[in-house]
Each structure stands twice: as structure tokens, then as C-alpha cells.
């Protein structure tokens, strides 16, 4: 027992002494529960006045004292030891101690039977002999009354019985008499302690609470420490300090290290680092609290459950079939060849990992020696094989193709070669279809120009010119009929035969007027010579224009829509060789003083006074009326080979020797709206159909590609370009394929001139 | 019940027995618009037809494979042939000449009709007064915008000139594509590229009806030609009527057998029926995107066959009331552009012949649209060529075109009825 206990006891004793005024005798006489202090006080009471004890005649004082002193003996002795340490407290305690001393002496007398020291008969030495314990009622020192010994049982078991249990000797403890309600009431009136009494279950009677129990209740009510003996404010015990308790000797003899008395440089540096950081504001000592500093809480169950599918279960092993039976049907048994084959195949390649075998009885089946191996491999399967649901990107390649209308819905367009006209042993460079769509002229490199019907293909007339035919073109006018053939440095205007007389006269009047217009003031290097109308015939050209010498073979003839102007490009060197000839005035002019780059192609705009000039890489649009450059189109083609403008005039297609075909929306941009690279060789010629929404491109790969090209008046709608058909039929000759294509006006037919000498008509 | 393993031969024997013909005739058989080439069982298996079903089988007299009889060489392409003149062949060529051959391939006459290519010729069936024996009236159309009426004498007597151009027909402003006469020989129809159809009578006028146009200072000036009319000069003749309705080239115009109506077709994908007397278009059959190249009446006279540049020959019912978009009742597919159709003047009413630019002449049966009954290639020795004209009658087919003229023997099958399985 430690010190605190001592004080506790002394305090209680003070309380006990104060309570002496109350009639404690009655209290203690009823006391059944054995408590230390009640025993103490009871013992005091015993000693103070005996009259009270007399009320219990059957209990003799000896047994009483014995019963009283049985438990507190230890504590009393402890207290005594404690008191030894600090005894001088005050006088009351002394008196208490005195009384305790009495108790102790009493204990010495009574608690344990007095051992007599006798001389042993056997050993002859002294021995202590205790008196024998008499097994009578008094020998039980546990209680003075007849306590109920039924234990912790539900007491209603005894409700029907006259007794409430048994004492230690098996005698019934009778139920104490209980008055009726009126008695109880009177008792509460009479007895001032009745409000502090409680029903004792064991005794089946009301017992007043002891002062300690009341104190306990009070403490609990006032939220104090329930244990009255516990002192939270104990004085500390100075074990090592104080006088005479100083430690004099050091624990170690080592000299003091330097760091004990020299301030640490490193520490200083570290501190200074922090100080500097604070000064520079890198560390904020008192960081202002922000919203993000607050603890954030999440309602973790509020989230939607994960949409991920549960992990895939492992595939189940296949169920055994008849073949795995110990007694399979005959047809499952392998033949010799099957057995041999099975044994020869690799283990991994076998379809089955066993051979069916037949046993007449199940007990004859041997142990399966592959069992462990199979289990193991199965475990490996389950363990190592990843089971992920792979979301494989399944793209149907067809779905990537943009939705285009079916070519069948865009009929008519040329699909087959109806006929072909052969120019023997030469290349047909140019071909042209008359504006009424009935006649074709085709010119080859040996100077032959033949005129033939579109649909029959019979050559009706043939002209022979000197040198190659570079280009030829029908006049787009419908009131006059003639065409222009370009040979070396010369343009020939030819009237085809079998014209109705009015048309013939009109044509002659246009090409060879009776009275020539006045010659221009400045002499032009271009000479116009014509045969008089009377002597003209379809055999010879009625009008010839001599281009300047050394201008070379004209590559292209471009007519203006109205058929009065035509432009030619000469392939020779010098100032590009672009000439614009006016038939009515019989006058030629070079529109460009100097041209950047070699001019490849020219075109008249169908409706506006615009002029397209294609150099090797760019297409420039000039306004001829205002004489200025409007726009430069960048096709992204290294070498432009062909060009055509849509009949409405807002769209331009440009083909290049680098296989590209560019579609320009002139309203949209300088850059191509669409680049089509479908040819495997250089694009040679492109042409828009004058009336049908079609255009075609021909290439050195010998193919012609037909496209549907629908142009909308609505500026917001993009042109619809649908590839329709690839026409093959021309032979590639010395790397050259289809050199020129022309649509037949009014019909969805195409005329193509090939390097193999064939001019083909493709019909729908 | 007929065994499924039977082929044409067994069926033909059966029909011969049933008809108890004194001399066996080979027959061909049509099953559901298709000529039977295999056994019946195979045919059923191919079409997925159960053998329990009843099949209607039509038979017609087999057509012997056509045989080439002779070749009539020409210097230029032959644009039109005719075998309507008994025991003679007439050919019109792109060199403007009319040639007359007899059956022994002998060139009897060479008549220079036009300076420009001749596109079409027609024999006017007439017994006109003043015409001697063996004298015929020939109408020819040409690229020179005129058609000519020519008197052709085939008699050997030398007192008469062998030919005389009686009249030139002036209407068109574009080359003519066809000319045809009615059965009575009174009227002519010319079709031209300018979309006009001219109706003419065959009377030779005594004087020019149309003034000659001369160039005069670039203006058209009508001036009556001074009137020393020579007999040798053809008279200039004006049309009776002009049928205007086509919007593009008219490729063929021909009379109905009755003579009151005419049919025409052209590049505007229409087939028009005309009232000849009033010059009114009675009805129009409009196909879509089918420029027609040739037209022929079927022997029954109830429908027309039209060859189109989309490699089809289509059959249209002309009895149908005037309505838009009459669908074709049958379509015969070709591998080349069909250029001409020939229907025999008499005999079979279901068969016709077509010539195409691929040099193949096909013989069709109207009931069998799936394939030609037979076909043969002309000018094989020259490597083929376009067939431009075709005439078929009396078991002889005359084919004119790029390689000249070839004569083939091609019999017509005869009529038949139905047997069933």
C-alpha cells in the first residue's frame, strides 16, 4: 500500500467521527454487507457502548469481535505501518491510532485462535499448536446473521415459498415479515432514514443505505470521482531532491563535449536559412487560412457505382465427354493409326491430352499420373492468363468512306467505248467536238485532221497540214461553223463540208469578209491572210493566221464563249507566246508584255471578262477589261498540265503532271477545295461537260476517270464530287496515255484522243 | 410428264412425233422466256425450280446456224443496204454511190447519187406509170442535206439511161439520217439531224419548188433560178409537211403499215407517233437517257423496237395511250452499240435481227430476252467492223457496214404452240 491510501483513511476517519452524532448503532446493527470502515466503526461501537449489543442475545461478543476483525486485520496492520512513516499528524488521529492499537491488540487476541507453544512429543522441540476448529454455527465467522446463501439467482424463484433461501447450514432463511402498504407508509413517516433505504434482494427487505453508499451516489451525481479514496491532487514525493538527496557524483567520467558549450554553426545556418526564407517571403509563418486549407470531406457512398464490368470469370474447363470415360464406347477408342499420330504430335498440339482407354471395371483404372500436372497447368492458366475485356477498336473500313450517292443514281455517264477511230501510226494530240455535238475533228502529229461523225465514226473528210497539229478547236458559235487548226506557227480556219447554204455564207462572211476592216495602226507581227469567199472551199483553210516566226507550235487554242476572241499559246520561247486574236477585227494582240514563268494554259471565263493564265505552278486570274491581276491560285502542283473552268464560271479544275487534280472554288479560296489524286500517272487533260454535271480527267496511265460534279447555286453548299467510272481502253504508248478528252455537248458522251492513235467515243 | 434428263433433241423428237410430220423438223424450245440449252433437270436446278412444278415449254422451228453466203466488197463504208428488190441487193455507201448487185455477186450498176456520204436508201414500191419494166424508184438520203429520188433501170437494154436523178428533196439544214417510204409508195419520210421530219410525196415535180440559194455578200437572198430547166438536172422539191417535235437529232422515221401513222425516234430519247396527214404528234414514249439510233416495227405492228446507245434494244408498246414514261416491255442487251434492227418482211412474227458496232449480228426471239437465239460475226477475215445496216428477208440477211457488205443465209424459224411438263 502506498502513501495516498494513508491520507484517504485519515479523511474517512474524520468523516466518521463527525457522524458520531447520528445514532449509528441502529445503522450498524442492520448492517449486513461487510465493509471495512463499517467494521471499524462497528468495532468502535462495540467497545463504546454495550447496551446496543445486548439487543442481539444470540450473538456473543466473542464471535462478534471475531467476525468484525476478520477482514480489516490486514488493512489495520497496513495502516499501522503507514502511520509509522508519518505519524505526527494531529491528536485526533492519535486517538484513532490509539483505538486502532486497541483493535490490533484485540486482533491478536481474537481473530486467529491463539497458538499454544508446546513441546512436541516426537521431536521434543517447541511447536505451535492451534486449537481445533469446532464445526458449529459459531465457527462460521463470515456473518453474524443467517445470511442468505442462495447466490446470484433470480429471487422470484422463492416468491411462492415462505423462505427466501438457505443459510450455510442449509436452514431456511425465512422471509422477513413485510407489512402492507399502510405499514410501509407509516414507516416512511416514522423513520427518517427510510428515504435512504433500498430494497435488498437477497434479504427481500428494505435496507437503509450506508453512508458510504450515499456518498458514492452523491459523487456520481456531482460528476466527481466515484472512489472517495482517490486523491487527484496528491503532493509529489520528492525522492531525489531536497536536502540530503542531491546527486553528487556524475554518472560518467567523460569530459563535457564541446557542443555543450559552443553554439552550433550548422544549427545557426539552418536557422538563418529559415530566417532568410521568412524575410524573403518564401515561407509565410502565419499562412492565412484559405478555403482549400479546410479539411475536405467526401461522401464516399454518394458516387455512382463503377460502370466497369466485373472481372471476367475464368473460362471453365470443358466437361469430360464419353471419350474420357473409363469404359468408353468402342467408337471412341483410337485405332492404331490414331494412336500413333497422337503420340507423334507435340504435346501442345494434341487435341486431347489423353487417349481413351477401356477398362472392364472402375476398380481396374490405374491412378491418373497426369493429375498433378494438369492441376498445376490449370492453376497457371488461372493465375497467369490475364482476363481483360479488351475493347478492340472495330472499325469497318467501309464506314470510313464518306457517304456518296451511288453512281447508278447519277446516270447517265459514259460507261463503255462505243467506237474508235484510228489515226494510223501516230499520236492524236488534240480532238474537238462541234458545238452541236455531231462532228468530231481530231488532229494527229503527222498533220492529218479528220472530221467524223460522233456516233458512226466514219471519217467524212480529211485535211493534211504540214507538221504536227498542236491544237484544234471548234468555234463555239452556232450561227457559223468552222474550226481552227494550229500547226507550226500557223492557225488555219477550216469550214467543214456539207453546210446548209445560209450557215456557209455566214461563215464565209465572218472569216473572209468582203471588205476587210482597217489594218491597225501599229504593224503587228501576226499576219492574217484569207481566201476570198467565192473561191473558198472546204478543202483548204479559208483563213490563215501566221504567228510570229520562231514562236513554235501552238499548244492550245482557247475560244471565248462568244466566238469572237480566241487565244493561243505558242510553245516557243520569248514572251510566253500568248496571243489573243479577234476575228471580227482581224487583229491579234499579246496581252502580256512580260510573263512570269512559262505560260502553260489560258482560258476565258465563261461569263465575266476574266482570263485564266496557268503557269507551271500558279493560276492567275486577270480582269481583261480593267487590265489587272485579280487572284493567284496556288494549286500545289509542280507542273500544271491542264485546266478547265466550270460552265457557271465559279469553279476551276486544274490537272498536273504530278498526278494531282485540284478543284478550286473561286469564291472560296486561293487554295484547292479538293485535291483528287486518283491517277497513277500524269494527268493530261480535264474537261467539264457543258450541260451535264460531269467532268472527266485523262492520264498517262491510259485511263479516263469520270466524276460527277454537282455545283450548287447556294454559296454555303459545297460542290458534290463523286467518282463515277474509270474508263480503260487506250493503250499507253511511249509513256503517253490519253492526251485529250472532250465531252460531246448535249449528250453524256466523251471523246478521247490517245497516244496510241485511237480516238474513242465513250457512250452512256 | 417428260423426263428431266431430256434435252432439246428429245423434246424435238417428241414434237415431231406428236405432229406426225412427214419429214422431221428440228425445234427449239423456250422455257420461261429462255431458250433451252441444257437438260430440263439442269435448267430447273439452275433456276431453283422444283421438278414438281408445271413448266410451259414453247417450241419453234430451230434456226440453223447462219451461213455466210457471199461478200460484196466496197471501197467505203456501207451505210444502207436493201434486199427488197427481188434478186438484187442495193447498197448505199459513204462515197455517195449506189451499187446494185445481183445474187451472183455481180455488180450491175454503180450510180453516183450524192457528192456527200449517203446515209440511207429506200426502194419506193411503185408501179408508176411511165416506168418501164425493171425500172425502180429509189430514194436516198445524204449528208449533203438533201434526199434524192432516182429512177433506176435494171434492164439490159441500152436505149434507156441506167439511172436518172429525178428530184432532190430540200428541207433540212443538217445531214439526213434516214429515209423511208410507205407501203403504197406514195409518200416518203426523211429524218434529219436538225430534229425535223419531212413528209414528201413521190411525185416528181415538173419544176423547181425551192429556190436555190446563192451566196451574195453574206446575205441570204432568194432568187429564182433562171428557167432553162434541163431534163438532166434534178428538180428541187419541197416537202408536203414538216413534222416538228423532236428536240434533237431524229435518227429514224418510218411509216406504219396502214400508212396513216408514222413513228420516229431520235437522240432526245423519245419515240413519237405521228398523224401523217395532219402532221401532229399523237403520242410520245419517253425513255430516260436513251439516245435511240434505230427503230423498227415488230411484225405484229403493235410494238416498236428501238436501239439505243446504252447498248440495249428495247421493245415499246405503241398501242399504249398517251402517257408519260411507258416502260419498255422487253430489253435486249448487247455488248456493243446496236446500230440497226431488221425485221423480216414476212414470216416469223417473233424474230428480229440486230447489228451492232462490235461487228456481231444477233438474231433474237421476242419471247427470249435473256439471250440471242443465235449470233454471228461479220467480216471476220478483216478483223470485224461496225455493222451499220441490215436487211433480212426471205431467209437472206444482208449486212452492210465498215467492211462492206456480207450476205448470210439465215432462216426464220416457224411458229409453234405450247407443250407442258
Interface residues (C-beta under 8 A of the other chain):
Chain A: X411 X412 X416 X418 X419 X436 X438 X455 X456 X457 X458 X460 X497 X498 X500 X501 X502 X503 X504 X505 X506 X508 X509 X513 X514 X533 X534 X746 X747 X748 X749 X763 X764
Chain B: X77 X79 X94 X116 X117 X143 X144 X145 X172 X173 X174 X175 X193 X213 X214 X215 X216 X217 X218 X219 X220 X248 X249 X267 X289 X291 X293 X309 X310 X311 X336 X337 X339 X357 X386 X388
